[in-house]
Amino acid sequence: ELFLGDVADLAVTSCMKLCTAEFKEKYGSIQSGNLYVIAVGKYGGQEMRLDSDLDIVFVYDAANEHELSSGDQAFQPNVYFMRLTQ
């Protein structure tokens, strides 16, 4: 069942690309910010089974915590990335 980790990687990557693109259309982007996805648990250890949870942690960094997103409704990085990950 080693392939399940690869399937999970593809699912998470695809979802993040789609969600980020849709979110950017509405709220713009944070130029100095990045969002990272960290796999933990069975997923992080590449020990996925058919009954495994997909445990992930989101971490962002932004060079300027006061920078506003470029959209019509502007957010600072902490709010921007919190809403993006929801």
MMTF fields as JSON, N, C-alpha, C and O atoms, coordinates in Angstrom:
{
  "mmtfVersion": "1.0.0",
  "mmtfProducer": "UNKNOWN",
  "numBonds": 343,
  "numAtoms": 344,
  "numGroups": 86,
  "numChains": 1,
  "numModels": 1,
  "chainsPerModel": [1],
  "groupsPerChain": [86],
  "chainIdList": ["A"],
  "bondAtomList": [4, 2, 8, 6, 12, 10, 16, 14, 20, 18, 24, 22, 28, 26, 32, 30, 36, 34, 40, 38, 44, 42, 48, 46, 52, 50, 56, 54, 60, 58, 64, 62, 68, 66, 72, 70, 76, 74, 80, 78, 84, 82, 88, 86, 92, 90, 96, 94, 100, 98, 104, 102, 108, 106, 112, 110, 116, 114, 120, 118, 124, 122, 128, 126, 132, 130, 136, 134, 140, 138, 144, 142, 148, 146, 152, 150, 156, 154, 160, 158, 164, 162, 168, 166, 172, 170, 176, 174, 180, 178, 184, 182, 188, 186, 192, 190, 196, 194, 200, 198, 204, 202, 208, 206, 212, 210, 216, 214, 220, 218, 224, 222, 228, 226, 232, 230, 236, 234, 240, 238, 244, 242, 248, 246, 252, 250, 256, 254, 260, 258, 264, 262, 268, 266, 272, 270, 276, 274, 280, 278, 284, 282, 288, 286, 292, 290, 296, 294, 300, 298, 304, 302, 308, 306, 312, 310, 316, 314, 320, 318, 324, 322, 328, 326, 332, 330, 336, 334, 340, 338],
  "bondOrderList": [1, 1, 1, 1, 1, 1, 1, 1, 1, 1, 1, 1, 1, 1, 1, 1, 1, 1, 1, 1, 1, 1, 1, 1, 1, 1, 1, 1, 1, 1, 1, 1, 1, 1, 1, 1, 1, 1, 1, 1, 1, 1, 1, 1, 1, 1, 1, 1, 1, 1, 1, 1, 1, 1, 1, 1, 1, 1, 1, 1, 1, 1, 1, 1, 1, 1, 1, 1, 1, 1, 1, 1, 1, 1, 1, 1, 1, 1, 1, 1, 1, 1, 1, 1, 1],
  "groupList": [{"groupName": "GLU", "atomNameList": ["N", "CA", "C", "O"], "elementList": ["N", "C", "C", "O"], "formalChargeList": [0, 0, 0, 0], "bondAtomList": [1, 0, 2, 1, 3, 2], "bondOrderList": [1, 1, 2], "singleLetterCode": "E", "chemCompType": "L-PEPTIDE LINKING"}, {"groupName": "LEU", "atomNameList": ["N", "CA", "C", "O"], "elementList": ["N", "C", "C", "O"], "formalChargeList": [0, 0, 0, 0], "bondAtomList": [1, 0, 2, 1, 3, 2], "bondOrderList": [1, 1, 2], "singleLetterCode": "L", "chemCompType": "L-PEPTIDE LINKING"}, {"groupName": "PHE", "atomNameList": ["N", "CA", "C", "O"], "elementList": ["N", "C", "C", "O"], "formalChargeList": [0, 0, 0, 0], "bondAtomList": [1, 0, 2, 1, 3, 2], "bondOrderList": [1, 1, 2], "singleLetterCode": "F", "chemCompType": "L-PEPTIDE LINKING"}, {"groupName": "GLY", "atomNameList": ["N", "CA", "C", "O"], "elementList": ["N", "C", "C", "O"], "formalChargeList": [0, 0, 0, 0], "bondAtomList": [1, 0, 2, 1, 3, 2], "bondOrderList": [1, 1, 2], "singleLetterCode": "G", "chemCompType": "PEPTIDE LINKING"}, {"groupName": "ASP", "atomNameList": ["N", "CA", "C", "O"], "elementList": ["N", "C", "C", "O"], "formalChargeList": [0, 0, 0, 0], "bondAtomList": [1, 0, 2, 1, 3, 2], "bondOrderList": [1, 1, 2], "singleLetterCode": "D", "chemCompType": "L-PEPTIDE LINKING"}, {"groupName": "VAL", "atomNameList": ["N", "CA", "C", "O"], "elementList": ["N", "C", "C", "O"], "formalChargeList": [0, 0, 0, 0], "bondAtomList": [1, 0, 2, 1, 3, 2], "bondOrderList": [1, 1, 2], "singleLetterCode": "V", "chemCompType": "L-PEPTIDE LINKING"}, {"groupName": "ALA", "atomNameList": ["N", "CA", "C", "O"], "elementList": ["N", "C", "C", "O"], "formalChargeList": [0, 0, 0, 0], "bondAtomList": [1, 0, 2, 1, 3, 2], "bondOrderList": [1, 1, 2], "singleLetterCode": "A", "chemCompType": "L-PEPTIDE LINKING"}, {"groupName": "THR", "atomNameList": ["N", "CA", "C", "O"], "elementList": ["N", "C", "C", "O"], "formalChargeList": [0, 0, 0, 0], "bondAtomList": [1, 0, 2, 1, 3, 2], "bondOrderList": [1, 1, 2], "singleLetterCode": "T", "chemCompType": "L-PEPTIDE LINKING"}, {"groupName": "SER", "atomNameList": ["N", "CA", "C", "O"], "elementList": ["N", "C", "C", "O"], "formalChargeList": [0, 0, 0, 0], "bondAtomList": [1, 0, 2, 1, 3, 2], "bondOrderList": [1, 1, 2], "singleLetterCode": "S", "chemCompType": "L-PEPTIDE LINKING"}, {"groupName": "CYS", "atomNameList": ["N", "CA", "C", "O"], "elementList": ["N", "C", "C", "O"], "formalChargeList": [0, 0, 0, 0], "bondAtomList": [1, 0, 2, 1, 3, 2], "bondOrderList": [1, 1, 2], "singleLetterCode": "C", "chemCompType": "L-PEPTIDE LINKING"}, {"groupName": "MET", "atomNameList": ["N", "CA", "C", "O"], "elementList": ["N", "C", "C", "O"], "formalChargeList": [0, 0, 0, 0], "bondAtomList": [1, 0, 2, 1, 3, 2], "bondOrderList": [1, 1, 2], "singleLetterCode": "M", "chemCompType": "L-PEPTIDE LINKING"}, {"groupName": "LYS", "atomNameList": ["N", "CA", "C", "O"], "elementList": ["N", "C", "C", "O"], "formalChargeList": [0, 0, 0, 0], "bondAtomList": [1, 0, 2, 1, 3, 2], "bondOrderList": [1, 1, 2], "singleLetterCode": "K", "chemCompType": "L-PEPTIDE LINKING"}, {"groupName": "TYR", "atomNameList": ["N", "CA", "C", "O"], "elementList": ["N", "C", "C", "O"], "formalChargeList": [0, 0, 0, 0], "bondAtomList": [1, 0, 2, 1, 3, 2], "bondOrderList": [1, 1, 2], "singleLetterCode": "Y", "chemCompType": "L-PEPTIDE LINKING"}, {"groupName": "ILE", "atomNameList": ["N", "CA", "C", "O"], "elementList": ["N", "C", "C", "O"], "formalChargeList": [0, 0, 0, 0], "bondAtomList": [1, 0, 2, 1, 3, 2], "bondOrderList": [1, 1, 2], "singleLetterCode": "I", "chemCompType": "L-PEPTIDE LINKING"}, {"groupName": "GLN", "atomNameList": ["N", "CA", "C", "O"], "elementList": ["N", "C", "C", "O"], "formalChargeList": [0, 0, 0, 0], "bondAtomList": [1, 0, 2, 1, 3, 2], "bondOrderList": [1, 1, 2], "singleLetterCode": "Q", "chemCompType": "L-PEPTIDE LINKING"}, {"groupName": "ASN", "atomNameList": ["N", "CA", "C", "O"], "elementList": ["N", "C", "C", "O"], "formalChargeList": [0, 0, 0, 0], "bondAtomList": [1, 0, 2, 1, 3, 2], "bondOrderList": [1, 1, 2], "singleLetterCode": "N", "chemCompType": "L-PEPTIDE LINKING"}, {"groupName": "ARG", "atomNameList": ["N", "CA", "C", "O"], "elementList": ["N", "C", "C", "O"], "formalChargeList": [0, 0, 0, 0], "bondAtomList": [1, 0, 2, 1, 3, 2], "bondOrderList": [1, 1, 2], "singleLetterCode": "R", "chemCompType": "L-PEPTIDE LINKING"}, {"groupName": "HIS", "atomNameList": ["N", "CA", "C", "O"], "elementList": ["N", "C", "C", "O"], "formalChargeList": [0, 0, 0, 0], "bondAtomList": [1, 0, 2, 1, 3, 2], "bondOrderList": [1, 1, 2], "singleLetterCode": "H", "chemCompType": "L-PEPTIDE LINKING"}, {"groupName": "PRO", "atomNameList": ["N", "CA", "C", "O"], "elementList": ["N", "C", "C", "O"], "formalChargeList": [0, 0, 0, 0], "bondAtomList": [1, 0, 2, 1, 3, 2], "bondOrderList": [1, 1, 2], "singleLetterCode": "P", "chemCompType": "L-PEPTIDE LINKING"}],
  "groupTypeList": [0, 1, 2, 1, 3, 4, 5, 6, 4, 1, 6, 5, 7, 8, 9, 10, 11, 1, 9, 7, 6, 0, 2, 11, 0, 11, 12, 3, 8, 13, 14, 8, 3, 15, 1, 12, 5, 13, 6, 5, 3, 11, 12, 3, 3, 14, 0, 10, 16, 1, 4, 8, 4, 1, 4, 13, 5, 2, 5, 12, 4, 6, 6, 15, 0, 17, 0, 1, 8, 8, 3, 4, 14, 6, 2, 14, 18, 15, 5, 12, 2, 10, 16, 1, 7, 14],
  "groupIdList": [1, 2, 3, 4, 5, 6, 7, 8, 9, 10, 11, 12, 13, 14, 15, 16, 17, 18, 19, 20, 21, 22, 23, 24, 25, 26, 27, 28, 29, 30, 31, 32, 33, 34, 35, 36, 37, 38, 39, 40, 41, 42, 43, 44, 45, 46, 47, 48, 49, 50, 51, 52, 53, 54, 55, 56, 57, 58, 59, 60, 61, 62, 63, 64, 65, 66, 67, 68, 69, 70, 71, 72, 73, 74, 75, 76, 77, 78, 79, 80, 81, 82, 83, 84, 85, 86],
  "secStructList": [7, 6, 2, 2, 2, 2, 2, 2, 2, 2, 2, 2, 2, 2, 2, 2, 2, 2, 2, 2, 2, 2, 2, 2, 2, 2, 2, 7, 7, 7, 6, 6, 3, 3, 3, 3, 3, 3, 3, 7, 2, 2, 2, 2, 6, 6, 7, 7, 7, 6, 6, 7, 7, 7, 7, 3, 3, 3, 3, 3, 3, 3, 1, 7, 6, 6, 7, 7, 7, 1, 1, 1, 1, 7, 7, 7, 2, 2, 2, 2, 2, 2, 2, 2, 2, 7],
  "xCoordList": [0.815, 0.0, 0.858, 0.399, 2.103, 2.992, 2.488, 2.812, 1.705, 1.196, 0.224, -0.005, -0.352, -1.331, -0.719, -1.397, 0.541, 1.21, 1.328, 1.181, 1.595, 1.67, 0.306, 0.2, -0.728, -2.094, -2.453, -3.044, -2.092, -2.352, -1.591, -2.143, -0.339, 0.449, -0.234, -0.355, -0.676, -1.365, -2.654, -2.957, -3.411, -4.672, -4.432, -5.095, -3.486, -3.198, -2.659, -3.09, -1.73, -1.153, -2.217, -2.268, -3.055, -4.112, -5.113, -5.504, -5.526, -6.474, -5.887, -6.568, -4.623, -3.985, -3.889, -4.113, -3.561, -3.472, -4.835, -4.944, -5.864, -7.207, -7.722, -8.248, -7.572, -8.056, -7.297, -7.891, -5.99, -5.179, -5.542, -5.65, -5.729, -6.098, -7.449, -7.604, -8.412, -9.741, -9.683, -10.326, -8.92, -8.776, -8.097, -8.504, -7.058, -6.337, -7.222, -7.079, -8.134, -9.058, -9.9, -10.188, -10.286, -11.165, -10.409, -10.818, -9.297, -8.609, -7.205, -6.515, -6.766, -5.421, -4.383, -4.681, -3.175, -2.095, -1.251, -1.33, -0.45, 0.542, 1.885, 2.371, 2.476, 3.698, 4.854, 5.644, 4.959, 6.1, 5.78, 6.573, 4.627, 4.21, 4.216, 4.047, 4.414, 4.362, 3.591, 3.632, 2.884, 2.155, 2.769, 3.033, 2.989, 3.588, 2.643, 1.925, 2.648, 1.856, 2.826, 3.695, 2.666, 3.517, 2.669, 1.637, 3.113, 2.416, 2.905, 4.11, 1.982, 2.342, 1.618, 0.832, 1.887, 1.242, 1.648, 2.772, 0.732, 0.997, 1.326, 2.166, 0.677, 0.944, 2.377, 3.095, 2.795, 4.15, 5.217, 6.312, 4.907, 5.851, 5.764, 6.42, 4.95, 4.738, 4.33, 4.81, 3.434, 2.93, 1.418, 0.743, 0.895, -0.553, -1.145, -0.551, -2.339, -3.139, -4.511, -4.788, -5.353, -6.68, -7.521, -8.418, -7.26, -8.029, -7.291, -7.713, -6.203, -5.416, -6.085, -6.76, -5.877, -6.292, -5.25, -4.098, -5.665, -4.745, -4.421, -5.083, -3.401, -3.033, -2.044, -0.962, -2.431, -1.558, -1.575, -2.545, -0.488, -0.351, 0.019, 0.874, -0.627, -0.306, 0.582, 0.329, 1.621, 2.53, 2.748, 2.963, 2.693, 2.987, 4.143, 4.434, 4.79, 5.733, 5.491, 5.089, 5.745, 5.591, 6.675, 6.856, 7.38, 8.474, 7.95, 8.637, 6.73, 6.141, 4.753, 3.815, 4.612, 3.324, 2.272, 1.097, 2.678, 1.729, 1.324, 0.477, 1.915, 1.569, 0.118, -0.337, -0.595, -1.976, -2.043, -1.258, -2.985, -3.175, -3.635, -4.15, -3.442, -3.672, -5.115, -5.397, -6.023, -7.416, -8.229, -7.754, -9.471, -10.38, -10.641, -10.737, -10.753, -10.873, -9.508, -9.157, -8.748, -7.358, -7.24, -7.929, -6.345, -6.076, -4.586, -3.766, -4.239, -2.86, -2.564, -3.497, -1.291, -0.931, -1.582, -2.012, -1.666, -2.23, -3.684, -4.077, -4.477, -5.878, -5.966, -6.757, -5.166, -5.175, -4.919, -5.686, -3.861, -3.507, -4.445, -4.684, -4.973, -5.951, -7.202, -7.725, -7.676, -8.859, -8.583, -9.443, -7.408, -7.047, -7.07, -7.565, -6.553, -6.491, -7.842, -8.009, -8.792, -10.126, -10.802, -11.938],
  "yCoordList": [-1.2, 0.0, 1.262, 2.333, 1.13, 2.283, 3.364, 4.538, 2.992, 3.966, 4.956, 6.024, 4.637, 5.522, 6.871, 7.897, 6.875, 8.138, 9.004, 10.224, 8.372, 9.109, 9.657, 10.781, 8.864, 9.314, 10.501, 11.478, 10.409, 11.511, 12.765, 13.864, 12.62, 13.763, 14.451, 15.675, 13.652, 14.212, 14.921, 15.998, 14.318, 14.924, 16.249, 17.245, 16.257, 17.487, 18.571, 19.722, 18.213, 19.179, 19.757, 20.969, 18.901, 19.36, 20.255, 21.298, 19.855, 20.665, 22.026, 23.046, 22.036, 23.306, 24.231, 25.434, 23.69, 24.52, 25.112, 26.301, 24.282, 24.755, 25.771, 26.818, 25.465, 26.368, 27.693, 28.76, 27.613, 28.832, 29.715, 30.932, 29.119, 29.894, 30.582, 31.758, 29.853, 30.432, 31.536, 32.575, 31.308, 32.288, 33.554, 34.661, 33.396, 34.553, 35.405, 36.628, 34.783, 35.548, 36.499, 37.62, 36.053, 36.847, 37.808, 38.956, 37.335, 38.123, 38.564, 39.173, 38.273, 38.651, 37.742, 36.605, 38.242, 37.435, 38.276, 39.504, 37.586, 38.209, 37.984, 36.854, 39.034, 38.886, 38.297, 37.52, 38.655, 38.186, 36.91, 36.486, 36.289, 35.144, 33.828, 33.785, 32.762, 31.407, 30.53, 30.735, 29.546, 28.58, 27.204, 26.813, 26.482, 25.16, 24.148, 24.455, 22.952, 21.858, 20.798, 20.323, 20.44, 19.434, 18.198, 18.277, 17.074, 15.812, 15.235, 15.179, 14.809, 14.199, 12.856, 12.475, 12.164, 10.875, 9.845, 9.86, 8.959, 7.899, 8.498, 7.969, 9.58, 10.249, 10.765, 10.53, 11.455, 11.993, 10.913, 11.113, 9.781, 8.673, 7.748, 6.706, 8.127, 7.305, 5.88, 4.905, 5.781, 4.491, 4.412, 3.77, 5.06, 5.138, 3.749, 2.887, 3.566, 2.375, 2.844, 4.043, 1.947, 2.319, 3.005, 3.778, 2.747, 3.362, 4.52, 4.978, 4.992, 6.082, 7.431, 7.673, 8.3, 9.696, 10.45, 10.028, 11.563, 12.429, 13.604, 14.641, 13.434, 14.456, 15.432, 15.044, 16.712, 17.742, 18.971, 19.229, 19.711, 20.964, 22.036, 21.821, 23.186, 24.31, 25.288, 25.609, 25.759, 26.755, 27.815, 27.494, 29.073, 30.141, 30.976, 30.992, 31.661, 32.695, 33.9, 33.784, 35.04, 36.294, 37.243, 37.433, 37.825, 38.737, 39.979, 40.567, 40.366, 41.573, 41.234, 41.068, 41.13, 40.773, 41.875, 41.649, 43.053, 44.158, 44.357, 45.199, 43.598, 43.672, 43.236, 42.289, 43.915, 43.556, 42.796, 43.038, 41.88, 41.15, 42.12, 43.2, 41.723, 42.632, 42.66, 43.335, 41.964, 41.909, 43.101, 43.949, 43.153, 44.233, 44.23, 45.287, 43.047, 42.902, 42.437, 41.263, 43.361, 43.085, 42.557, 43.014, 41.58, 40.985, 41.005, 40.96, 41.072, 40.866, 39.374, 38.571, 38.981, 37.577, 36.587, 35.516, 36.916, 35.948, 35.621, 34.457, 36.606, 36.377, 35.748, 34.831, 36.233, 35.716, 34.216, 33.472, 33.767, 32.349, 31.49, 30.327, 32.051, 31.313, 31.04, 29.925, 32.043, 31.857, 30.962, 30.173, 31.067, 30.202, 28.734, 27.887, 28.43, 27.031, 26.471, 25.254, 27.335, 26.851, 26.269, 25.804],
  "zCoordList": [0.0, 0.0, 0.0, 0.398, -0.448, -0.496, -1.431, -1.249, -2.426, -3.383, -2.746, -3.313, -1.593, -0.965, -0.577, -0.638, -0.182, 0.109, -1.134, -1.066, -2.269, -3.534, -3.933, -4.424, -3.721, -4.018, -3.123, -3.584, -1.847, -0.922, -1.337, -1.286, -1.746, -2.223, -3.398, -3.432, -4.356, -5.526, -5.132, -5.645, -4.222, -3.786, -3.074, -3.363, -2.146, -1.39, -2.323, -2.249, -3.189, -4.126, -5.053, -5.264, -5.599, -6.513, -5.797, -6.323, -4.606, -3.838, -3.488, -3.584, -3.083, -2.733, -3.939, -3.81, -5.106, -6.31, -6.662, -6.961, -6.626, -6.965, -5.953, -6.33, -4.682, -3.635, -3.638, -3.484, -3.813, -3.837, -5.026, -4.88, -6.193, -7.386, -7.191, -7.519, -6.663, -6.431, -5.373, -5.52, -4.319, -3.246, -3.751, -3.399, -4.579, -5.121, -6.01, -6.032, -6.745, -7.586, -6.751, -7.17, -5.586, -4.737, -3.823, -3.65, -3.235, -2.203, -2.579, -1.761, -3.794, -4.209, -3.577, -3.21, -3.452, -2.887, -1.942, -1.927, -1.164, -0.29, -0.977, -1.033, -1.492, -2.275, -1.474, -2.009, -0.205, 0.59, 1.361, 2.203, 1.088, 1.88, 1.127, -0.091, 1.875, 1.343, 2.31, 3.523, 1.756, 2.556, 2.326, 1.189, 3.406, 3.329, 3.95, 4.901, 3.412, 3.951, 4.471, 3.74, 5.732, 6.345, 6.631, 7.298, 6.123, 6.37, 7.689, 7.937, 8.53, 9.815, 9.948, 9.08, 11.017, 11.25, 10.217, 9.717, 9.904, 8.921, 7.554, 6.827, 7.214, 5.937, 5.903, 4.931, 6.939, 6.992, 7.004, 6.478, 7.595, 7.652, 6.459, 6.425, 5.469, 4.267, 4.652, 4.074, 5.639, 6.099, 5.955, 6.761, 4.936, 4.738, 4.521, 3.874, 5.087, 4.85, 4.394, 4.415, 3.992, 3.513, 4.582, 4.246, 5.845, 6.924, 7.604, 8.666, 7.01, 7.599, 7.398, 6.398, 8.376, 8.248, 7.443, 7.339, 6.88, 6.146, 7.064, 7.017, 7.895, 8.87, 8.251, 7.812, 8.222, 7.67, 8.575, 9.289, 8.525, 9.259, 8.245, 7.385, 8.349, 7.479, 8.226, 9.388, 7.558, 8.122, 7.054, 5.885, 7.458, 6.504, 7.025, 8.221, 6.108, 6.5, 5.617, 4.459, 6.187, 5.456, 5.941, 7.143, 5.011, 5.369, 6.082, 6.918, 5.741, 6.321, 6.853, 6.073, 8.165, 8.78, 8.627, 8.917, 8.178, 8.009, 6.557, 6.258, 5.664, 4.244, 4.054, 4.695, 3.19, 2.895, 1.584, 0.668, 1.507, 0.253, -0.829, -0.538, -2.062, -3.19, -3.685, -4.675, -3.045, -3.501, -3.049, -2.294, -3.525, -3.135, -1.633, -1.009, -1.066, 0.376, 0.878, 0.754, 1.441, 1.801, 3.225, 4.137, 3.393, 4.697, 4.982, 4.064, 6.266, 6.672, 6.592, 6.577, 6.54, 6.338, 7.3, 6.871, 8.589, 9.534, 9.191, 9.255, 8.834, 8.471, 7.086, 6.865, 6.166, 4.8, 4.77, 4.159, 5.415, 5.357, 6.212, 5.887, 7.296, 8.092, 7.25, 7.258, 6.533, 5.701, 4.516, 4.125, 3.939, 2.808, 3.234, 2.491, 4.389, 4.806, 5.248, 5.336, 5.522, 5.885, 4.686, 4.782]
}
